[in-house]
């Protein structure tokens, strides 16, 4: 390899090290800032009560809706079986 090619490779490696150092420094500062903000919010934010969870995370269906839901699901299964016959 000639001297000019070697110099270009060395310069490219040097730029890569500088760029990766800048990105790493930025990420470290970002993690630090997020950690500080998290601690600040945990310390000074008012404690809000959590909403009461319903069974399964959804509102319970009324009995008349169950019949309609069963009919819709059955129709969907029949349509799927008609389209995808073996």
C-alpha positions, 0 to 999 in steps of 0.5 A: 500500500502506498503512503497516501492510501495508508494516510487515508485509512488512518484518517478514516479510523481517526474520524470514526473514533471521534464520531463514535466518541461523540455519539457515546458521550451524547448517549451517556448524557441522555441517560443521565438526564433521563435518570435525573428527571425520573428521580425528580418526578418521583420525588416532587410529583403528587401521588395520584391514585390508580384507577380501579381495574375491571375484570380483564381490563375491559368493561363487562358485557351485558347479557343481550350483547353476548348473544349478538357477539356470539352470532357475529363470531359464528358468522365470521367463522363460517365465512372463513371456512367457506373461503378456505376450504381444503 
